[in-house]
Amino acid sequence: MNTGFFIAKRLTFDKESRETITRPIIKISVLGIALGLAVMIVSVAIVVGFKNEIRKKIAGFGSHIQIINYDSNNSFETLPVSKDQSFYPSLGSVHGIKHIQVFATKPGIIKTQTDIQGAIVKGIGSDFDWSFFRENLKEGEIFSVNDSAKTDAVLISRYLSSLLRLNIDDRFAMYFIDEKPRGRAFKVAGIYETNLEEFDKQFILADIGHIQRLNNWSNDQVSGFEIILDDFRDIDYMTYIVNGIAGAKFYEDGSKLRVINIRQKYPQIFDWLGLIDKNVWIILSLMLIVACFNIISGLLIMILDRTKMIGILKALGTENRTIQRVFLYQAFYLLIRGLFWGNLVGLSLCWIQHYFRILKLEQASYFIDYVPICFNGFYFFLLNLGTLVITFLALQLPSIVISRISPVKTIRFN
């Protein structure tokens, strides 16, 4: 029989033991552990969810990786590359790559009867993946693109729709300034809204044939290729792979392709997301300290409350290690209770926010109008495991107090 476990069980579940003066203090310790874990769960769920949403929105506009002309700068007036490449479209079958598509961009000015506004036309081909914009479509419908004939249909954002007072099926003119102004007439087929205002106020989706015609490009010339990955976490590795396939050689005409990912294209946004990670680590560290403090204080109180029992056990010849196990078993039980209630409270709060979106955010500052939640069982498991291991290791320190208790003094004192 495990003597330590037997005594700990009697002390924990015996009715008389439950009525000791230390019970309220022990309950406070359990409450502290539960609240600490709940805060950690909510913090991680919010931060991971927020980062996933922002990444998803940015990738929806510009994909995870782009292959463009090496001499192109950061403007939307790009130099063309040939669509006829050895890696297109076969690159889409590489493990880790979900889709590859062509694109072209060109800045212009929208002119209506009463308003004028600058915007970026993003030309798309028949291979375009509409899944992101289909999820964020608010009015109208997705237009189709084919290689045989151009369509005048476009997709605009709700921001531009409200600003320029454009509705479904309205027509408007857009002018492009090159050597001389050139105009194109478009028809609003659909209105999208991603809440990513920096992008919503700029981009219009149109048939890539218009940009090819405006730039005097041939039908096989585009601004570049967009690559959508299966998992954002592989972006650095996949950038290396794609660069080895498409960006590491010169072509017959002397040109060279450049591979760039969205981290490199929008560093300011991802630096901002990196700062959020630091805040989360600070929160996790503080909550772990609080959890350790609560369980340690609870264990010390239990030891002090049972000083007479410790003295008697020592007088009967019980080893310090066995007595330490008694209180470690008790503390472990309290720790499990705290973790249970912490998970229950934390996951319940996350569930409520995920489905009812009670907490809102300022869209202009955070690119999203609600607090997003990510349910990731692996992260929650790591939080529980880390809290359990760190706090249980911290319990070894107060348990050493038992070895310093003298049986003679405790029995005489009582």
Contacts in CASP RR format, 6 or more apart in sequence:
PFRMAT RR
TARGET T0000
AUTHOR 0000-0000-0000
METHOD contacts of the structure
MODEL  1
MNTGFFIAKRLTFDKESRETITRPIIKISVLGIALGLAVMIVSVAIVVGF
KNEIRKKIAGFGSHIQIINYDSNNSFETLPVSKDQSFYPSLGSVHGIKHI
QVFATKPGIIKTQTDIQGAIVKGIGSDFDWSFFRENLKEGEIFSVNDSAK
TDAVLISRYLSSLLRLNIDDRFAMYFIDEKPRGRAFKVAGIYETNLEEFD
KQFILADIGHIQRLNNWSNDQVSGFEIILDDFRDIDYMTYIVNGIAGAKF
YEDGSKLRVINIRQKYPQIFDWLGLIDKNVWIILSLMLIVACFNIISGLL
IMILDRTKMIGILKALGTENRTIQRVFLYQAFYLLIRGLFWGNLVGLSLC
WIQHYFRILKLEQASYFIDYVPICFNGFYFFLLNLGTLVITFLALQLPSI
VISRISPVKTIRFN
3 318 0 8 1.000
3 322 0 8 1.000
4 322 0 8 1.000
4 323 0 8 1.000
4 325 0 8 1.000
4 326 0 8 1.000
4 329 0 8 1.000
5 325 0 8 1.000
5 329 0 8 1.000
7 326 0 8 1.000
8 325 0 8 1.000
8 326 0 8 1.000
8 327 0 8 1.000
8 329 0 8 1.000
8 330 0 8 1.000
8 333 0 8 1.000
9 329 0 8 1.000
10 17 0 8 1.000
11 17 0 8 1.000
11 306 0 8 1.000
11 326 0 8 1.000
11 330 0 8 1.000
12 329 0 8 1.000
12 330 0 8 1.000
12 333 0 8 1.000
20 305 0 8 1.000
21 305 0 8 1.000
22 298 0 8 1.000
22 301 0 8 1.000
22 302 0 8 1.000
22 305 0 8 1.000
25 297 0 8 1.000
25 298 0 8 1.000
25 301 0 8 1.000
26 298 0 8 1.000
26 301 0 8 1.000
26 302 0 8 1.000
26 334 0 8 1.000
28 294 0 8 1.000
29 294 0 8 1.000
29 295 0 8 1.000
29 297 0 8 1.000
29 298 0 8 1.000
29 334 0 8 1.000
30 294 0 8 1.000
30 334 0 8 1.000
30 337 0 8 1.000
30 338 0 8 1.000
30 341 0 8 1.000
31 338 0 8 1.000
31 341 0 8 1.000
32 290 0 8 1.000
32 291 0 8 1.000
32 294 0 8 1.000
32 338 0 8 1.000
33 291 0 8 1.000
33 294 0 8 1.000
33 295 0 8 1.000
33 334 0 8 1.000
33 335 0 8 1.000
33 338 0 8 1.000
33 339 0 8 1.000
33 342 0 8 1.000
33 387 0 8 1.000
33 391 0 8 1.000
34 337 0 8 1.000
34 338 0 8 1.000
34 339 0 8 1.000
34 340 0 8 1.000
34 341 0 8 1.000
34 342 0 8 1.000
34 345 0 8 1.000
35 342 0 8 1.000
35 345 0 8 1.000
36 287 0 8 1.000
36 290 0 8 1.000
36 291 0 8 1.000
36 342 0 8 1.000
37 287 0 8 1.000
37 291 0 8 1.000
37 338 0 8 1.000
37 339 0 8 1.000
37 342 0 8 1.000
37 343 0 8 1.000
37 346 0 8 1.000
37 383 0 8 1.000
37 384 0 8 1.000
37 387 0 8 1.000
38 341 0 8 1.000
38 342 0 8 1.000
38 343 0 8 1.000
38 345 0 8 1.000
38 346 0 8 1.000
38 349 0 8 1.000
39 283 0 8 1.000
39 287 0 8 1.000
40 283 0 8 1.000
40 284 0 8 1.000
40 287 0 8 1.000
40 288 0 8 1.000
40 383 0 8 1.000
40 387 0 8 1.000
41 342 0 8 1.000
41 343 0 8 1.000
41 346 0 8 1.000
41 347 0 8 1.000
41 350 0 8 1.000
41 380 0 8 1.000
41 383 0 8 1.000
42 346 0 8 1.000
42 349 0 8 1.000
42 350 0 8 1.000
43 280 0 8 1.000
43 283 0 8 1.000
43 284 0 8 1.000
44 280 0 8 1.000
44 284 0 8 1.000
44 376 0 8 1.000
44 379 0 8 1.000
44 380 0 8 1.000
44 383 0 8 1.000
45 350 0 8 1.000
45 373 0 8 1.000
45 374 0 8 1.000
45 375 0 8 1.000
45 376 0 8 1.000
45 379 0 8 1.000
46 371 0 8 1.000
46 372 0 8 1.000
46 373 0 8 1.000
47 276 0 8 1.000
47 277 0 8 1.000
47 279 0 8 1.000
47 280 0 8 1.000
48 374 0 8 1.000
48 376 0 8 1.000
48 379 0 8 1.000
49 372 0 8 1.000
49 373 0 8 1.000
49 374 0 8 1.000
50 276 0 8 1.000
50 366 0 8 1.000
50 368 0 8 1.000
50 371 0 8 1.000
50 372 0 8 1.000
51 273 0 8 1.000
51 276 0 8 1.000
52 232 0 8 1.000
52 372 0 8 1.000
52 374 0 8 1.000
53 368 0 8 1.000
53 372 0 8 1.000
54 196 0 8 1.000
54 269 0 8 1.000
54 273 0 8 1.000
54 367 0 8 1.000
54 368 0 8 1.000
55 232 0 8 1.000
55 262 0 8 1.000
56 132 0 8 1.000
57 194 0 8 1.000
57 195 0 8 1.000
57 196 0 8 1.000
57 199 0 8 1.000
57 367 0 8 1.000
57 368 0 8 1.000
58 196 0 8 1.000
58 199 0 8 1.000
58 262 0 8 1.000
58 266 0 8 1.000
58 269 0 8 1.000
59 132 0 8 1.000
59 228 0 8 1.000
59 232 0 8 1.000
59 262 0 8 1.000
60 132 0 8 1.000
60 133 0 8 1.000
61 122 0 8 1.000
61 194 0 8 1.000
61 196 0 8 1.000
61 199 0 8 1.000
61 203 0 8 1.000
62 103 0 8 1.000
62 226 0 8 1.000
62 262 0 8 1.000
62 265 0 8 1.000
63 101 0 8 1.000
63 226 0 8 1.000
63 227 0 8 1.000
63 228 0 8 1.000
63 262 0 8 1.000
64 227 0 8 1.000
64 228 0 8 1.000
64 229 0 8 1.000
64 232 0 8 1.000
64 235 0 8 1.000
64 238 0 8 1.000
64 261 0 8 1.000
64 262 0 8 1.000
65 226 0 8 1.000
65 227 0 8 1.000
65 229 0 8 1.000
65 235 0 8 1.000
65 238 0 8 1.000
65 239 0 8 1.000
65 242 0 8 1.000
65 259 0 8 1.000
65 260 0 8 1.000
65 261 0 8 1.000
65 262 0 8 1.000
66 224 0 8 1.000
66 225 0 8 1.000
66 226 0 8 1.000
66 227 0 8 1.000
66 259 0 8 1.000
66 260 0 8 1.000
66 261 0 8 1.000
66 265 0 8 1.000
67 81 0 8 1.000
67 224 0 8 1.000
67 225 0 8 1.000
67 227 0 8 1.000
67 242 0 8 1.000
67 246 0 8 1.000
67 247 0 8 1.000
67 257 0 8 1.000
67 258 0 8 1.000
67 259 0 8 1.000
68 78 0 8 1.000
68 81 0 8 1.000
68 223 0 8 1.000
68 224 0 8 1.000
68 225 0 8 1.000
68 257 0 8 1.000
68 258 0 8 1.000
68 260 0 8 1.000
69 78 0 8 1.000
69 79 0 8 1.000
69 80 0 8 1.000
69 81 0 8 1.000
69 223 0 8 1.000
69 224 0 8 1.000
69 255 0 8 1.000
69 257 0 8 1.000
69 258 0 8 1.000
70 255 0 8 1.000
70 256 0 8 1.000
70 257 0 8 1.000
70 258 0 8 1.000
71 79 0 8 1.000
71 255 0 8 1.000
72 78 0 8 1.000
72 79 0 8 1.000
72 223 0 8 1.000
72 258 0 8 1.000
74 265 0 8 1.000
75 107 0 8 1.000
76 105 0 8 1.000
76 106 0 8 1.000
76 107 0 8 1.000
76 120 0 8 1.000
77 106 0 8 1.000
77 107 0 8 1.000
78 104 0 8 1.000
78 105 0 8 1.000
78 223 0 8 1.000
78 224 0 8 1.000
80 215 0 8 1.000
80 217 0 8 1.000
80 221 0 8 1.000
80 222 0 8 1.000
80 223 0 8 1.000
81 221 0 8 1.000
81 222 0 8 1.000
81 223 0 8 1.000
81 224 0 8 1.000
81 225 0 8 1.000
81 255 0 8 1.000
81 257 0 8 1.000
82 220 0 8 1.000
82 221 0 8 1.000
82 251 0 8 1.000
83 102 0 8 1.000
83 219 0 8 1.000
83 220 0 8 1.000
83 221 0 8 1.000
83 222 0 8 1.000
84 220 0 8 1.000
85 225 0 8 1.000
85 246 0 8 1.000
87 245 0 8 1.000
87 246 0 8 1.000
88 100 0 8 1.000
88 102 0 8 1.000
88 225 0 8 1.000
89 100 0 8 1.000
89 127 0 8 1.000
91 97 0 8 1.000
91 100 0 8 1.000
91 225 0 8 1.000
91 227 0 8 1.000
91 242 0 8 1.000
91 245 0 8 1.000
91 246 0 8 1.000
92 98 0 8 1.000
92 99 0 8 1.000
92 100 0 8 1.000
92 227 0 8 1.000
94 241 0 8 1.000
94 245 0 8 1.000
96 229 0 8 1.000
96 230 0 8 1.000
96 231 0 8 1.000
96 234 0 8 1.000
96 238 0 8 1.000
97 227 0 8 1.000
97 228 0 8 1.000
97 229 0 8 1.000
97 230 0 8 1.000
97 238 0 8 1.000
97 242 0 8 1.000
98 228 0 8 1.000
98 229 0 8 1.000
98 230 0 8 1.000
99 129 0 8 1.000
99 227 0 8 1.000
99 228 0 8 1.000
100 127 0 8 1.000
100 225 0 8 1.000
100 226 0 8 1.000
100 227 0 8 1.000
100 228 0 8 1.000
101 124 0 8 1.000
101 125 0 8 1.000
101 127 0 8 1.000
101 128 0 8 1.000
101 129 0 8 1.000
101 225 0 8 1.000
101 226 0 8 1.000
101 228 0 8 1.000
102 124 0 8 1.000
102 125 0 8 1.000
102 127 0 8 1.000
102 208 0 8 1.000
102 222 0 8 1.000
102 224 0 8 1.000
102 225 0 8 1.000
102 226 0 8 1.000
103 122 0 8 1.000
103 123 0 8 1.000
103 124 0 8 1.000
103 125 0 8 1.000
103 128 0 8 1.000
103 208 0 8 1.000
103 222 0 8 1.000
103 223 0 8 1.000
103 224 0 8 1.000
103 225 0 8 1.000
103 226 0 8 1.000
104 122 0 8 1.000
104 123 0 8 1.000
104 208 0 8 1.000
104 209 0 8 1.000
104 211 0 8 1.000
104 212 0 8 1.000
104 215 0 8 1.000
104 217 0 8 1.000
104 222 0 8 1.000
104 223 0 8 1.000
104 224 0 8 1.000
105 120 0 8 1.000
105 121 0 8 1.000
105 122 0 8 1.000
105 123 0 8 1.000
105 211 0 8 1.000
105 223 0 8 1.000
106 120 0 8 1.000
106 121 0 8 1.000
106 123 0 8 1.000
106 176 0 8 1.000
106 211 0 8 1.000
106 214 0 8 1.000
106 215 0 8 1.000
107 118 0 8 1.000
107 119 0 8 1.000
107 120 0 8 1.000
107 121 0 8 1.000
107 176 0 8 1.000
108 118 0 8 1.000
108 119 0 8 1.000
108 120 0 8 1.000
108 121 0 8 1.000
108 174 0 8 1.000
108 175 0 8 1.000
108 176 0 8 1.000
108 177 0 8 1.000
109 116 0 8 1.000
109 117 0 8 1.000
109 118 0 8 1.000
109 119 0 8 1.000
109 174 0 8 1.000
109 175 0 8 1.000
109 176 0 8 1.000
109 177 0 8 1.000
110 116 0 8 1.000
110 117 0 8 1.000
110 118 0 8 1.000
110 119 0 8 1.000
110 160 0 8 1.000
110 164 0 8 1.000
110 172 0 8 1.000
110 173 0 8 1.000
110 174 0 8 1.000
110 204 0 8 1.000
111 172 0 8 1.000
111 173 0 8 1.000
111 174 0 8 1.000
111 175 0 8 1.000
112 164 0 8 1.000
112 165 0 8 1.000
112 166 0 8 1.000
112 172 0 8 1.000
112 173 0 8 1.000
114 165 0 8 1.000
115 163 0 8 1.000
115 164 0 8 1.000
115 165 0 8 1.000
117 160 0 8 1.000
117 163 0 8 1.000
117 164 0 8 1.000
119 160 0 8 1.000
119 174 0 8 1.000
119 202 0 8 1.000
119 203 0 8 1.000
119 204 0 8 1.000
120 202 0 8 1.000
120 203 0 8 1.000
120 204 0 8 1.000
121 154 0 8 1.000
121 174 0 8 1.000
121 204 0 8 1.000
121 205 0 8 1.000
121 206 0 8 1.000
121 210 0 8 1.000
121 211 0 8 1.000
122 203 0 8 1.000
122 204 0 8 1.000
122 205 0 8 1.000
122 206 0 8 1.000
123 205 0 8 1.000
123 206 0 8 1.000
123 207 0 8 1.000
123 208 0 8 1.000
123 209 0 8 1.000
123 210 0 8 1.000
123 211 0 8 1.000
124 145 0 8 1.000
124 205 0 8 1.000
124 206 0 8 1.000
124 207 0 8 1.000
124 208 0 8 1.000
125 145 0 8 1.000
125 147 0 8 1.000
125 207 0 8 1.000
125 208 0 8 1.000
126 145 0 8 1.000
126 146 0 8 1.000
126 147 0 8 1.000
128 145 0 8 1.000
129 228 0 8 1.000
130 142 0 8 1.000
133 142 0 8 1.000
133 155 0 8 1.000
133 192 0 8 1.000
133 205 0 8 1.000
134 142 0 8 1.000
136 192 0 8 1.000
136 193 0 8 1.000
136 194 0 8 1.000
137 155 0 8 1.000
137 190 0 8 1.000
137 191 0 8 1.000
137 192 0 8 1.000
138 158 0 8 1.000
138 191 0 8 1.000
138 192 0 8 1.000
138 193 0 8 1.000
139 167 0 8 1.000
139 168 0 8 1.000
139 190 0 8 1.000
139 191 0 8 1.000
140 168 0 8 1.000
140 189 0 8 1.000
140 190 0 8 1.000
140 191 0 8 1.000
141 189 0 8 1.000
141 190 0 8 1.000
142 155 0 8 1.000
142 189 0 8 1.000
142 190 0 8 1.000
143 151 0 8 1.000
143 153 0 8 1.000
143 154 0 8 1.000
143 155 0 8 1.000
143 189 0 8 1.000
143 190 0 8 1.000
144 151 0 8 1.000
145 151 0 8 1.000
145 207 0 8 1.000
145 208 0 8 1.000
147 219 0 8 1.000
150 207 0 8 1.000
150 209 0 8 1.000
150 210 0 8 1.000
150 213 0 8 1.000
151 207 0 8 1.000
152 184 0 8 1.000
152 185 0 8 1.000
152 186 0 8 1.000
152 187 0 8 1.000
152 207 0 8 1.000
153 186 0 8 1.000
153 187 0 8 1.000
153 188 0 8 1.000
153 189 0 8 1.000
153 206 0 8 1.000
153 207 0 8 1.000
154 186 0 8 1.000
154 187 0 8 1.000
154 188 0 8 1.000
154 189 0 8 1.000
154 190 0 8 1.000
154 204 0 8 1.000
154 205 0 8 1.000
154 206 0 8 1.000
155 189 0 8 1.000
155 190 0 8 1.000
155 191 0 8 1.000
155 192 0 8 1.000
155 204 0 8 1.000
155 205 0 8 1.000
155 206 0 8 1.000
156 166 0 8 1.000
156 188 0 8 1.000
156 190 0 8 1.000
156 191 0 8 1.000
156 192 0 8 1.000
156 204 0 8 1.000
157 191 0 8 1.000
157 192 0 8 1.000
157 193 0 8 1.000
157 194 0 8 1.000
157 200 0 8 1.000
157 201 0 8 1.000
157 203 0 8 1.000
157 204 0 8 1.000
158 191 0 8 1.000
158 192 0 8 1.000
158 193 0 8 1.000
158 200 0 8 1.000
159 193 0 8 1.000
159 197 0 8 1.000
159 200 0 8 1.000
159 201 0 8 1.000
160 166 0 8 1.000
160 200 0 8 1.000
160 201 0 8 1.000
160 204 0 8 1.000
161 167 0 8 1.000
161 188 0 8 1.000
161 191 0 8 1.000
163 201 0 8 1.000
164 172 0 8 1.000
166 172 0 8 1.000
166 188 0 8 1.000
167 188 0 8 1.000
168 188 0 8 1.000
168 189 0 8 1.000
168 190 0 8 1.000
168 191 0 8 1.000
169 187 0 8 1.000
169 188 0 8 1.000
170 187 0 8 1.000
170 188 0 8 1.000
171 185 0 8 1.000
171 186 0 8 1.000
171 187 0 8 1.000
171 188 0 8 1.000
172 185 0 8 1.000
172 186 0 8 1.000
172 188 0 8 1.000
173 183 0 8 1.000
173 184 0 8 1.000
173 185 0 8 1.000
173 186 0 8 1.000
174 183 0 8 1.000
174 184 0 8 1.000
174 185 0 8 1.000
174 186 0 8 1.000
174 204 0 8 1.000
175 181 0 8 1.000
175 182 0 8 1.000
175 183 0 8 1.000
176 182 0 8 1.000
176 183 0 8 1.000
176 184 0 8 1.000
176 214 0 8 1.000
178 214 0 8 1.000
178 215 0 8 1.000
182 214 0 8 1.000
184 210 0 8 1.000
184 214 0 8 1.000
186 204 0 8 1.000
186 206 0 8 1.000
192 200 0 8 1.000
193 200 0 8 1.000
194 200 0 8 1.000
195 363 0 8 1.000
195 367 0 8 1.000
195 368 0 8 1.000
195 369 0 8 1.000
196 367 0 8 1.000
196 368 0 8 1.000
197 363 0 8 1.000
197 364 0 8 1.000
197 367 0 8 1.000
198 367 0 8 1.000
208 222 0 8 1.000
209 219 0 8 1.000
211 217 0 8 1.000
211 223 0 8 1.000
212 218 0 8 1.000
212 219 0 8 1.000
212 221 0 8 1.000
212 222 0 8 1.000
215 221 0 8 1.000
225 246 0 8 1.000
227 238 0 8 1.000
227 242 0 8 1.000
229 235 0 8 1.000
229 238 0 8 1.000
235 261 0 8 1.000
235 262 0 8 1.000
235 263 0 8 1.000
236 261 0 8 1.000
236 263 0 8 1.000
239 259 0 8 1.000
239 261 0 8 1.000
242 259 0 8 1.000
243 259 0 8 1.000
244 259 0 8 1.000
246 257 0 8 1.000
246 259 0 8 1.000
247 256 0 8 1.000
247 257 0 8 1.000
247 258 0 8 1.000
247 259 0 8 1.000
249 256 0 8 1.000
250 256 0 8 1.000
251 257 0 8 1.000
262 270 0 8 1.000
263 270 0 8 1.000
284 383 0 8 1.000
288 387 0 8 1.000
288 390 0 8 1.000
288 391 0 8 1.000
291 387 0 8 1.000
291 390 0 8 1.000
291 391 0 8 1.000
292 390 0 8 1.000
292 391 0 8 1.000
292 394 0 8 1.000
295 331 0 8 1.000
295 334 0 8 1.000
295 335 0 8 1.000
295 391 0 8 1.000
295 394 0 8 1.000
295 395 0 8 1.000
296 394 0 8 1.000
296 395 0 8 1.000
296 397 0 8 1.000
296 398 0 8 1.000
298 331 0 8 1.000
298 334 0 8 1.000
299 327 0 8 1.000
299 330 0 8 1.000
299 331 0 8 1.000
299 395 0 8 1.000
299 398 0 8 1.000
299 399 0 8 1.000
300 398 0 8 1.000
300 401 0 8 1.000
302 327 0 8 1.000
302 330 0 8 1.000
302 331 0 8 1.000
303 310 0 8 1.000
303 327 0 8 1.000
303 398 0 8 1.000
303 399 0 8 1.000
303 401 0 8 1.000
303 402 0 8 1.000
306 327 0 8 1.000
307 405 0 8 1.000
307 410 0 8 1.000
307 413 0 8 1.000
307 414 0 8 1.000
308 410 0 8 1.000
308 411 0 8 1.000
308 413 0 8 1.000
308 414 0 8 1.000
310 323 0 8 1.000
310 402 0 8 1.000
310 405 0 8 1.000
310 407 0 8 1.000
310 410 0 8 1.000
311 405 0 8 1.000
311 406 0 8 1.000
311 407 0 8 1.000
311 410 0 8 1.000
311 411 0 8 1.000
312 407 0 8 1.000
312 411 0 8 1.000
313 322 0 8 1.000
313 323 0 8 1.000
314 320 0 8 1.000
314 323 0 8 1.000
314 405 0 8 1.000
314 407 0 8 1.000
315 407 0 8 1.000
315 411 0 8 1.000
320 402 0 8 1.000
320 403 0 8 1.000
323 402 0 8 1.000
324 399 0 8 1.000
324 400 0 8 1.000
324 402 0 8 1.000
324 403 0 8 1.000
327 399 0 8 1.000
327 402 0 8 1.000
328 392 0 8 1.000
328 395 0 8 1.000
328 399 0 8 1.000
331 392 0 8 1.000
331 395 0 8 1.000
332 392 0 8 1.000
332 395 0 8 1.000
335 388 0 8 1.000
335 391 0 8 1.000
335 392 0 8 1.000
339 384 0 8 1.000
339 387 0 8 1.000
339 388 0 8 1.000
343 380 0 8 1.000
343 384 0 8 1.000
347 380 0 8 1.000
350 373 0 8 1.000
350 375 0 8 1.000
352 358 0 8 1.000
353 359 0 8 1.000
353 371 0 8 1.000
353 373 0 8 1.000
354 373 0 8 1.000
354 375 0 8 1.000
357 370 0 8 1.000
357 371 0 8 1.000
359 370 0 8 1.000
359 371 0 8 1.000
360 369 0 8 1.000
360 370 0 8 1.000
360 371 0 8 1.000
361 368 0 8 1.000
361 369 0 8 1.000
361 370 0 8 1.000
361 371 0 8 1.000
362 369 0 8 1.000
363 369 0 8 1.000
END
